[in-house]
Amino acid sequence: MLGLGAYRPRRAVTNDEVCAHLDVDPDWVLARSGIRTRRFAGPDETVVAMGASAARDALAAAGVDPADVGAVLVATMSADAASPQVATRVAHEVGAVHGAAMDLGAACAGFCYALEVAGALVGAGHGAVLVVGVERMTDIVEPTDRSTAFLFGDGAGAAVVGPSGTPGIGTVAWGADGSQADLIVQSPSFVEHARGLDDRMPALRMQGPAVFRWATTRMPPLAQQALVRAGTKAEQLDAFVPHQANARITDGIVRALGVPEHVAVARDVETAGNTSAASVPLAMHALLTSGASRPGDQALLLGFGAGLTFASQVATLPPAV
């Protein structure tokens, strides 16, 4: 990764505000998730606008001209339309118009998935690749659903991936488990809603306790596999950047991996909530801009979510704007 950028929506939303629509207490939300605030995008803060803003900052941090970008990959599960793709519009907005552009749908693992794809494209000679994770989760979450409404927020993060004399992104450990797809689903589907079969808002529904058990038991071995593939150990890391799903999940994975105290652990969930595909780059950005981590540090990245999809790799942290 040559450079990193981020966009956080202007409006910060407290637990008190979210709980006004839910039959839960703000302190319960904090205890259950570790979230104090999250950002909600305004009408002008579209997935394209947020993604383009983060992308411009990433290009600036990397010192890469948009005209030299060989491909734009946008990881998202909250695209505003099936067509045109978000990636083509982001590419146009930032001036990356001389290469390919496509959306990548892997939910909360999307950014880590896209990093692996970007690395392959760079290795194949396609030059610099712009990777964007962007979400407007508030478009797909029902505000009265107590299983999801307090968890999610909006935002965007982006990285430029390019050639390097030494590898900066380790071999990925990844996978998918469609047998558990029903743990995190959009229900009803757009088709069911359009045909009048279900008049509820098509929204994300989640079986929280089952997802928690899955993440805390299945993700530590995956992360360990990524460490082995990178030829390193937890105690040799400078930072750990897991998907910001829930502070309790992060704590469980940290314990299971035996991450030592000197390793900076991303805890962006406290003020950003769960931003799905934007989660990992936003959390990296927070570590770097706060001074908790520095460019050149070795970080273990971990993404996991709906699908179920999951991916982990060791990467060198880039400069951030």
C-alpha positions as CSV (number, residue, x, y, z in Angstrom):
1,M,0.0,0.0,0.0
2,L,1.5,3.3,-1.1
3,G,-1.0,5.7,0.5
4,L,-4.2,5.8,2.6
5,G,-7.2,8.1,2.7
6,A,-10.5,8.3,4.6
7,Y,-13.8,10.1,4.7
8,R,-16.0,10.3,7.8
9,P,-19.5,11.8,7.5
10,R,-20.1,15.2,9.2
11,R,-22.9,14.0,11.5
12,A,-21.9,12.1,14.7
13,V,-24.8,10.2,16.3
14,T,-24.9,9.2,19.9
15,N,-26.3,6.1,21.6
16,D,-29.0,8.3,23.1
17,E,-30.2,9.3,19.6
18,V,-30.1,5.8,18.3
19,C,-31.9,4.4,21.3
20,A,-34.8,6.8,20.8
21,H,-36.0,4.4,18.2
22,L,-35.2,1.2,20.1
23,D,-36.4,-0.4,23.3
24,V,-32.9,-0.5,24.7
25,D,-30.8,1.7,27.1
26,P,-27.7,3.6,25.8
27,D,-25.6,2.0,28.5
28,W,-26.7,-1.4,27.2
29,V,-25.5,-0.5,23.7
30,L,-22.1,0.6,25.0
31,A,-21.7,-2.5,27.1
32,R,-22.8,-4.8,24.3
33,S,-20.9,-3.3,21.5
34,G,-18.3,-0.8,22.7
35,I,-19.8,1.9,20.5
36,R,-20.3,5.4,21.8
37,T,-21.0,7.2,18.6
38,R,-21.2,6.5,14.8
39,R,-21.4,8.7,11.7
40,F,-24.5,9.0,9.6
41,A,-24.1,10.3,6.1
42,G,-26.2,13.3,4.9
43,P,-28.0,13.5,1.5
44,D,-25.0,14.9,-0.2
45,E,-22.6,12.3,1.3
46,T,-23.3,9.5,-1.2
47,V,-21.3,6.3,-1.6
48,V,-19.7,7.9,-4.7
49,A,-19.0,11.2,-3.0
50,M,-17.5,9.6,0.1
51,G,-15.5,7.0,-1.9
52,A,-14.1,9.7,-4.2
53,S,-13.0,11.9,-1.3
54,A,-11.2,9.0,0.4
55,A,-9.7,8.0,-2.9
56,R,-8.3,11.5,-3.6
57,D,-6.6,11.6,-0.2
58,A,-5.1,8.1,-0.8
59,L,-3.7,9.2,-4.2
60,A,-2.3,12.3,-2.6
61,A,-0.7,10.3,0.2
62,A,0.8,7.9,-2.4
63,G,1.9,10.6,-4.8
64,V,0.2,8.8,-7.6
65,D,-1.4,10.6,-10.5
66,P,-5.0,9.4,-11.1
67,A,-4.2,9.1,-14.8
68,D,-1.7,6.4,-13.9
69,V,-4.2,4.2,-12.1
70,G,-4.7,0.9,-13.8
71,A,-7.8,-0.2,-12.0
72,V,-10.3,1.0,-9.4
73,L,-11.9,-1.6,-7.1
74,V,-14.7,-0.5,-4.8
75,A,-15.8,-2.8,-2.0
76,T,-19.3,-2.1,-0.8
77,M,-22.5,-3.8,0.2
78,S,-24.6,-0.6,0.1
79,A,-24.4,0.6,-3.5
80,D,-27.1,3.1,-4.3
81,A,-28.0,1.3,-7.5
82,A,-27.3,-2.1,-9.3
83,S,-26.2,-0.1,-12.3
84,P,-24.0,1.9,-12.9
85,Q,-21.4,0.5,-10.6
86,V,-20.0,2.7,-7.8
87,A,-16.5,2.1,-9.1
88,T,-17.0,3.5,-12.5
89,R,-18.4,6.7,-11.0
90,V,-15.6,7.0,-8.4
91,A,-13.0,6.5,-11.1
92,H,-14.6,9.3,-13.1
93,E,-14.8,11.6,-10.1
94,V,-11.1,11.3,-9.3
95,G,-9.9,11.2,-12.9
96,A,-8.8,7.5,-12.9
97,V,-10.2,7.1,-16.4
98,H,-7.5,5.1,-18.2
99,G,-8.1,1.7,-16.6
100,A,-10.7,-0.8,-15.4
101,A,-13.3,-0.2,-12.7
102,M,-15.5,-2.7,-10.9
103,D,-17.4,-3.2,-7.6
104,L,-16.5,-6.1,-5.3
105,G,-19.2,-7.5,-3.0
106,A,-17.8,-9.3,0.0
107,A,-19.5,-7.3,2.8
108,C,-17.3,-6.6,5.8
109,A,-14.4,-8.7,4.3
110,G,-14.6,-6.6,1.1
111,F,-11.5,-4.4,1.7
112,C,-9.3,-7.3,2.6
113,Y,-10.6,-9.3,-0.4
114,A,-9.9,-6.3,-2.7
115,L,-6.4,-5.9,-1.4
116,E,-5.6,-9.4,-2.6
117,V,-7.2,-8.8,-6.0
118,A,-5.3,-5.5,-6.3
119,G,-2.0,-7.2,-5.5
120,A,-2.6,-9.7,-8.2
121,L,-3.4,-6.9,-10.7
122,V,-0.2,-5.1,-9.8
123,G,1.8,-8.3,-10.1
124,A,0.2,-8.8,-13.6
125,G,1.6,-5.4,-14.7
126,H,-1.5,-3.2,-14.5
127,G,0.3,-0.5,-12.5
128,A,-1.2,1.2,-9.5
129,V,-4.6,0.0,-8.3
130,L,-7.0,2.2,-6.2
131,V,-8.9,0.2,-3.6
132,V,-11.9,1.8,-1.9
133,G,-14.1,0.5,0.9
134,V,-17.3,2.6,1.2
135,E,-20.6,2.2,2.9
136,R,-23.9,4.0,3.6
137,M,-25.1,1.3,6.0
138,T,-27.9,3.7,7.1
139,D,-29.5,3.0,3.7
140,I,-29.8,-0.7,4.4
141,V,-30.5,-0.9,8.2
142,E,-33.9,-0.6,9.7
143,P,-33.7,2.1,12.4
144,T,-36.1,0.2,14.7
145,D,-34.3,-3.2,14.5
146,R,-32.6,-3.7,17.8
147,S,-30.2,-6.3,16.4
148,T,-28.6,-4.0,13.9
149,A,-29.6,-0.3,14.3
150,F,-27.1,0.6,17.0
151,L,-24.2,-1.2,15.3
152,F,-23.8,0.4,11.9
153,G,-22.4,3.7,10.6
154,D,-21.3,5.2,7.3
155,G,-17.9,6.2,5.8
156,A,-15.2,5.4,3.3
157,G,-11.5,4.4,3.3
158,A,-9.2,4.0,0.4
159,A,-5.7,2.7,-0.4
160,V,-3.4,2.9,-3.4
161,V,-1.7,-0.4,-4.1
162,G,1.4,-0.4,-6.4
163,P,4.7,-2.0,-7.3
164,S,7.4,-2.2,-4.6
165,G,10.9,-3.5,-4.3
166,T,9.9,-5.6,-1.2
167,P,6.5,-7.2,-0.7
168,G,4.2,-5.0,1.4
169,I,1.1,-7.2,1.4
170,G,1.4,-10.8,2.6
171,T,-0.3,-13.8,1.2
172,V,-4.0,-13.8,2.1
173,A,-5.8,-16.4,4.2
174,W,-9.4,-16.2,3.1
175,G,-12.6,-18.1,2.4
176,A,-16.4,-18.1,2.3
177,D,-19.0,-20.2,4.0
178,G,-22.4,-20.0,2.3
179,S,-23.8,-22.7,4.5
180,Q,-24.2,-19.9,7.2
181,A,-25.4,-17.2,4.8
182,D,-28.6,-16.9,6.8
183,L,-26.8,-15.4,9.8
184,I,-26.6,-12.0,8.0
185,V,-29.1,-11.4,5.3
186,Q,-31.1,-8.7,3.5
187,S,-34.8,-9.4,4.1
188,P,-37.0,-9.1,2.2
189,S,-35.1,-9.2,-1.1
190,F,-35.6,-6.3,-3.5
191,V,-37.6,-8.7,-5.7
192,E,-39.9,-9.8,-2.9
193,H,-40.5,-6.2,-2.0
194,A,-41.1,-5.0,-5.6
195,R,-43.6,-7.8,-6.2
196,G,-45.6,-7.0,-3.1
197,L,-44.7,-10.2,-1.4
198,D,-43.4,-8.4,1.7
199,D,-44.1,-4.7,2.4
200,R,-41.3,-4.4,5.0
201,M,-38.3,-2.2,4.1
202,P,-35.6,-4.4,2.5
203,A,-33.0,-4.3,5.3
204,L,-30.1,-6.1,6.9
205,R,-31.1,-8.6,9.5
206,M,-28.6,-10.4,11.7
207,Q,-28.5,-13.3,14.2
208,G,-26.2,-11.5,16.5
209,P,-25.3,-14.2,19.1
210,A,-24.6,-16.7,16.4
211,V,-22.4,-14.2,14.5
212,F,-20.5,-13.4,17.7
213,R,-19.8,-17.1,18.4
214,W,-18.7,-17.7,14.8
215,A,-16.4,-14.7,14.7
216,T,-14.7,-15.4,18.1
217,T,-14.1,-19.1,17.3
218,R,-13.4,-19.1,13.5
219,M,-11.4,-15.9,13.1
220,P,-8.5,-16.5,15.4
221,P,-7.4,-19.6,13.4
222,L,-7.8,-17.6,10.1
223,A,-5.6,-14.8,11.5
224,Q,-3.1,-17.3,12.7
225,Q,-2.9,-18.8,9.2
226,A,-2.2,-15.3,7.8
227,L,0.6,-14.9,10.2
228,V,2.1,-18.2,9.3
229,R,1.9,-17.4,5.6
230,A,3.6,-14.1,6.2
231,G,6.4,-15.8,8.2
232,T,5.7,-13.8,11.4
233,K,4.2,-14.1,14.8
234,A,1.8,-12.0,16.9
235,E,4.6,-10.7,19.1
236,Q,6.4,-9.4,16.0
237,L,3.5,-7.2,14.9
238,D,3.2,-3.5,15.4
239,A,-0.5,-3.3,14.9
240,F,-3.7,-5.4,14.7
241,V,-6.5,-4.1,12.6
242,P,-9.6,-6.3,12.8
243,H,-12.9,-5.5,11.2
244,Q,-14.7,-3.1,13.6
245,A,-17.7,-5.2,14.2
246,N,-18.0,-5.1,17.9
247,A,-15.5,-4.3,20.7
248,R,-16.3,-7.6,22.5
249,I,-15.4,-9.6,19.3
250,T,-12.1,-7.7,19.0
251,D,-11.3,-8.4,22.6
252,G,-12.1,-12.1,22.1
253,I,-9.8,-12.4,19.1
254,V,-7.0,-10.5,20.7
255,R,-7.1,-12.9,23.7
256,A,-7.3,-16.0,21.4
257,L,-4.3,-14.8,19.3
258,G,-2.3,-13.8,22.3
259,V,-1.6,-10.3,20.9
260,P,0.8,-8.7,23.3
261,E,0.3,-5.3,24.9
262,H,2.9,-3.5,22.8
263,V,0.8,-4.1,19.6
264,A,-1.5,-1.3,18.8
265,V,-5.1,-2.6,18.4
266,A,-7.5,-0.7,16.3
267,R,-10.6,0.3,18.2
268,D,-12.2,2.7,15.8
269,V,-15.6,1.0,16.5
270,E,-16.0,3.2,19.6
271,T,-16.6,6.3,17.5
272,A,-17.3,5.0,14.0
273,G,-19.5,1.9,14.6
274,N,-19.5,-1.0,12.2
275,T,-18.8,0.5,8.7
276,S,-18.6,-2.9,6.9
277,A,-16.2,-2.7,3.9
278,A,-15.0,0.7,5.1
279,S,-14.1,-0.6,8.5
280,V,-10.6,-1.8,8.0
281,P,-9.2,1.2,6.1
282,L,-10.9,3.6,8.4
283,A,-9.4,1.8,11.4
284,M,-6.0,1.8,9.8
285,H,-6.4,5.5,9.1
286,A,-7.3,6.2,12.7
287,L,-4.2,4.4,14.0
288,L,-1.9,6.3,11.7
289,T,-3.4,9.8,12.2
290,S,-3.6,9.4,15.9
291,G,0.1,8.4,16.1
292,A,-0.6,5.0,17.6
293,S,1.0,3.5,14.5
294,R,3.4,4.8,11.9
295,P,4.0,4.2,8.2
296,G,6.2,1.1,7.8
297,D,4.7,-0.7,10.7
298,Q,3.6,-4.3,10.2
299,A,-0.1,-4.8,10.8
300,L,-2.3,-7.9,10.7
301,L,-5.6,-7.1,8.9
302,L,-8.7,-9.1,9.4
303,G,-12.1,-8.8,7.7
304,F,-15.2,-10.9,8.2
305,G,-18.9,-10.6,7.6
306,A,-22.0,-11.4,5.6
307,G,-21.8,-14.3,3.1
308,L,-20.2,-15.5,5.2
309,T,-16.9,-14.1,4.0
310,F,-13.5,-13.7,5.7
311,A,-10.0,-12.7,4.9
312,S,-6.7,-11.8,6.7
313,Q,-3.3,-10.7,5.6
314,V,-0.2,-9.0,7.1
315,A,0.5,-5.7,5.5
316,T,2.9,-2.8,5.8
317,L,1.1,0.4,6.9
318,P,1.3,3.3,4.3
319,P,1.4,7.0,4.7
320,A,-2.0,8.5,5.4
321,V,-3.7,11.9,4.6
